[in-house]
Amino acid sequence: MTIADIVKASREGMHKAVENTKRELAGIRSGKASPALLDSVRVDAYGSAVPLNQVAMVSATEPRMLAVTPFDKGLTQAIDKAIRDANLGLNPQTTGGVIRVPLPMLSEERRKEMVKICGKLVEEGRVSVRGARTDAMGKIKKLEKVPEDEKSRAEKDIQKHTDEATKQIEELFKAKEAEILAV
């Protein structure tokens, strides 16, 4: 494995950590409706648990309302039950073939709790980024027949990418925190 391969692999690992953190934060409920809020919901359909977005279309019709339209009307009750059981604090209402999911106002206490949850997800993202850095640095140190200045240059490059990824994760956290705390 060459230094370029190691640097590229570490950069990809850090990028995946940032993207994963972004996806995790999108699933955290803030004050406004977002279809990503129901991404974690799994519906018992066709004999197995499938993600909600594979059996229904989720859209934000109003700032505080989600609409779930099942592709198969026979799954309406299963989808309703899955949303209730998802432990998101949501109470769906079925009208016709559409399931409306009103989002209640978050109390100040619940908002602070959500920010703490986001903080934990962000820390997991930072740990993943640092793990990719540590892995790459270890591989570089083990390389033989490579000049020390090249190793040093590669380590600086990896550290630069680590700092950038950590900064991106921090910006995601600040944006999500502002979104959650906005009344």
C-alpha positions as CSV (number, residue, x, y, z in Angstrom):
1,M,0.0,0.0,0.0
2,T,1.4,3.4,-1.0
3,I,1.2,6.6,1.0
4,A,-1.3,8.0,-1.6
5,D,-3.6,5.0,-1.0
6,I,-3.4,5.4,2.7
7,V,-4.2,9.1,2.5
8,K,-7.1,8.5,0.1
9,A,-8.5,5.7,2.3
10,S,-8.4,8.0,5.4
11,R,-10.0,10.8,3.5
12,E,-12.8,8.5,2.4
13,G,-13.3,7.2,5.9
14,M,-13.5,10.7,7.2
15,H,-16.0,11.7,4.5
16,K,-18.2,8.7,5.4
17,A,-18.1,9.7,9.1
18,V,-19.3,13.3,8.1
19,E,-22.0,11.9,5.9
20,N,-23.2,9.4,8.5
21,T,-23.3,12.2,11.1
22,K,-25.3,14.4,8.7
23,R,-27.8,11.5,8.1
24,E,-28.1,10.8,11.9
25,L,-28.7,14.5,12.7
26,A,-31.4,14.7,10.0
27,G,-33.4,12.0,11.8
28,I,-33.4,14.0,15.0
29,R,-36.7,15.9,15.5
30,S,-36.5,19.7,15.5
31,G,-39.4,22.1,15.6
32,K,-40.2,21.7,11.9
33,A,-41.4,18.8,9.8
34,S,-38.9,16.8,7.8
35,P,-39.5,13.6,6.0
36,A,-36.1,12.4,7.3
37,L,-37.7,12.3,10.7
38,L,-39.4,9.0,9.8
39,D,-36.4,7.4,8.2
40,S,-35.8,5.2,11.3
41,V,-39.4,3.8,11.2
42,R,-39.6,0.1,10.1
43,V,-43.0,-1.3,9.0
44,D,-44.0,-5.0,9.3
45,A,-45.0,-5.6,5.7
46,Y,-44.9,-8.6,3.5
47,G,-43.5,-10.8,6.3
48,S,-40.5,-8.6,7.2
49,A,-39.6,-5.3,8.7
50,V,-39.0,-2.8,5.9
51,P,-38.1,0.9,6.0
52,L,-41.1,3.2,5.8
53,N,-39.8,5.0,2.7
54,Q,-40.0,1.7,0.8
55,V,-43.7,1.2,1.4
56,A,-44.9,4.8,1.5
57,M,-44.1,8.3,0.3
58,V,-43.4,10.8,3.2
59,S,-43.8,14.5,2.6
60,A,-43.9,17.6,4.7
61,T,-47.2,19.2,3.7
62,E,-47.1,22.0,6.4
63,P,-44.3,23.3,8.7
64,R,-45.7,21.0,11.5
65,M,-47.3,18.2,9.6
66,L,-46.0,15.1,7.7
67,A,-48.2,13.2,5.3
68,V,-47.5,9.5,4.7
69,T,-49.1,8.0,1.6
70,P,-48.8,4.2,1.4
71,F,-48.1,2.7,-2.0
72,D,-50.3,-0.3,-0.9
73,K,-53.5,0.9,0.9
74,G,-53.6,-2.5,2.8
75,L,-50.5,-1.4,4.7
76,T,-52.1,1.7,6.2
77,Q,-52.8,0.1,9.6
78,A,-49.3,-1.4,9.8
79,I,-47.7,2.0,9.0
80,D,-49.8,3.8,11.6
81,K,-48.8,1.2,14.2
82,A,-45.1,1.4,13.2
83,I,-45.1,5.2,13.6
84,R,-46.7,4.9,17.0
85,D,-44.3,2.2,18.1
86,A,-41.2,4.1,16.8
87,N,-40.8,5.9,20.1
88,L,-40.7,9.3,18.4
89,G,-43.6,10.8,20.5
90,L,-45.8,11.1,17.4
91,N,-49.5,10.3,17.2
92,P,-50.5,9.7,13.5
93,Q,-54.1,10.1,12.3
94,T,-55.5,8.1,9.4
95,T,-57.9,9.8,7.0
96,G,-58.8,7.9,3.9
97,G,-55.6,6.6,2.4
98,V,-53.3,9.2,3.9
99,I,-51.7,9.1,7.3
100,R,-51.2,12.6,8.8
101,V,-48.5,13.0,11.4
102,P,-48.8,16.2,13.4
103,L,-45.7,17.3,15.1
104,P,-46.4,18.7,18.6
105,M,-44.5,21.6,20.0
106,L,-41.3,20.7,21.8
107,S,-41.0,21.9,25.4
108,E,-37.9,23.7,26.4
109,E,-36.8,20.7,28.4
110,R,-37.3,18.4,25.5
111,R,-35.4,20.7,23.2
112,K,-32.4,20.7,25.5
113,E,-32.6,16.9,25.7
114,M,-32.6,16.7,21.8
115,V,-29.5,19.0,21.8
116,K,-27.8,16.5,24.1
117,I,-28.7,13.6,21.9
118,C,-27.3,15.5,18.9
119,G,-24.1,16.2,20.9
120,K,-23.7,12.4,21.5
121,L,-24.2,11.7,17.7
122,V,-21.7,14.5,16.9
123,E,-19.1,13.0,19.3
124,E,-19.5,9.6,17.6
125,G,-18.8,11.3,14.3
126,R,-15.7,12.9,15.7
127,V,-14.5,9.6,17.1
128,S,-15.0,8.0,13.7
129,V,-12.9,10.7,12.1
130,R,-10.1,10.4,14.7
131,G,-10.3,6.6,14.2
132,A,-9.7,7.0,10.5
133,R,-6.8,9.3,11.3
134,T,-5.2,7.0,13.8
135,D,-5.5,4.0,11.4
136,A,-3.8,6.0,8.6
137,M,-1.1,7.3,10.8
138,G,-0.3,3.8,12.1
139,K,-0.1,2.4,8.5
140,I,2.2,5.2,7.5
141,K,4.6,4.6,10.4
142,K,4.8,0.9,9.5
143,L,5.8,1.7,5.9
144,E,9.4,0.8,5.1
145,K,11.7,2.2,2.4
146,V,9.8,5.5,2.4
147,P,11.7,8.7,3.2
148,E,10.8,10.3,6.5
149,D,9.9,13.6,4.8
150,E,7.3,11.9,2.7
151,K,5.8,10.2,5.8
152,S,5.8,13.6,7.6
153,R,4.1,15.3,4.6
154,A,1.4,12.6,4.5
155,E,0.8,12.8,8.2
156,K,0.3,16.6,7.9
157,D,-2.1,16.0,5.0
158,I,-4.1,13.5,7.0
159,Q,-4.2,15.9,10.0
160,K,-5.4,18.7,7.6
161,H,-8.3,16.4,6.4
162,T,-9.0,15.5,10.0
163,D,-9.4,19.1,11.0
164,E,-11.6,19.8,8.0
165,A,-13.9,16.9,8.7
166,T,-14.1,17.8,12.4
167,K,-15.0,21.4,11.4
168,Q,-17.7,20.1,9.1
169,I,-19.2,18.0,11.9
170,E,-19.1,20.9,14.3
171,E,-20.9,23.1,11.7
172,L,-23.6,20.5,11.3
173,F,-24.0,20.4,15.1
174,K,-24.3,24.2,15.4
175,A,-26.9,24.3,12.6
176,K,-28.9,21.5,14.1
177,E,-28.7,23.0,17.6
178,A,-30.0,26.4,16.3
179,E,-32.8,24.6,14.4
180,I,-33.8,22.7,17.6
181,L,-33.7,25.7,19.9
182,A,-35.6,28.0,17.6
183,V,-39.1,28.4,18.9
